[in-house]
Amino acid sequence: MSGAIPPLPAFVEQRITVWPRKAKDRFHDIRAIVLGSVADAQDVNLIETLKWGQPAWHPDKPKVGSTLRLAWQQARPNQIGMFVNCNTTLADTMRSLYPTSFEYQGKRALYLPLDAPLPEQAIAHCAVLTLTYHRKNA
């Protein structure tokens, strides 16, 4: 992982202020892994934004990768979810590579508990696969 993690945009910070402390802490941990994992990827610059009201990252250029979202939801108060585009093979790929690292739901959601050690390698790999999805050599 190279380079410093940039400050969280104010509009994203504002969105997560309503989350419980454990969810916010977990968000910041996962955010650091995501941003660090693509720091060394050639020609991948990320835009940090909100998609569907959830913190998200996507490449600043088209045809590089897909969007990765990260959110806490009241319906799953003890977990935080990573969400990928359901029209991709990303969730299936992650399920085959890391069958026990996440709790999977359908073709979109990968959930992590708020109070267990993070599977950092699996999260980083998911981030790189997602954010470089359209590259042949990703």
Helices and strands as residue ranges (DSSP letters): H 10-16, H 21-37, E 46-51, E 54-59, E 68-71, E 79-83, H 90-97, E 103-105, E 109-113, H 120-131
